[in-house]
């Protein structure tokens, strides 16, 4: 069942993966400043993790989720290299997520409809929970009191505040939520709340509620590799937390390009 990609999402995925398959095309001859290089001028992606002036790991750069290859029965068609957690928060495991009864029913409805109601299929935003394994690149701008994420998909931004503020007690429900962070040794820990219940955890259609609390732990292993460990806590929807680690690769000597879903959008007539 999982291997049968739904009609609407196939249309979206073809467009997304076609863009994601090649490096960004702007600023072709600009080298990333400060990047260590080998004797032949290529980026030394295995060099040690760079540090900021306040001695924290520098997460800055343009990053892209690493693709995976799973068996066809477990969510990703054999031979493809899309991020498995983008397809399903269960990854390549055959077992599904620990959903409560109402969530099981909604998930089955979405699957019965071939997941045609995936919000992105009608050019709605990709919610923050879906972005941890999104195929398109994103850029991190790191400053001492705030970290900014620039997402290529729909040219969207997100702020993570490191200035000691607390999460809002009564947040206005949103697609991206409200994020605060702090350093735990060499890991950046980000807590995000304030979601409405219209987003999806993945393109397969696993739901979440307004009680969702998302925890991300960012760890830069070296110049070229960033791991994001994600935990979803949503007691209204799941009987226990969901966890996974998504690796990301640095796109050196590259940058984001403009991307708007609504520009030349032709999928909507096919979603009937």
Secondary structure, DSSP 8 states (H G I E B T S, - for coil): -TTS--HHHHHHHHHHHHHHTS---SSTT---TT--B-TTS-B-TTS---B-TTSSB---EEEEE------GGGTS-TT--S-HHHH-TTTT-SS---B-HHHHHHHHHHHHTTTTT-GGGGT----HHHHTT-SS-EEEEE-SSEEEEEETGGGEEEEEE-SS----TT---BSS-EEEEEEETTEEEEEEE-B-TT--SSTT-----TT-EEEEEEEEEETTEEEEEEEEE-TTTBSS-EEEEEEEEE-TT-------TTTT---GGGG-
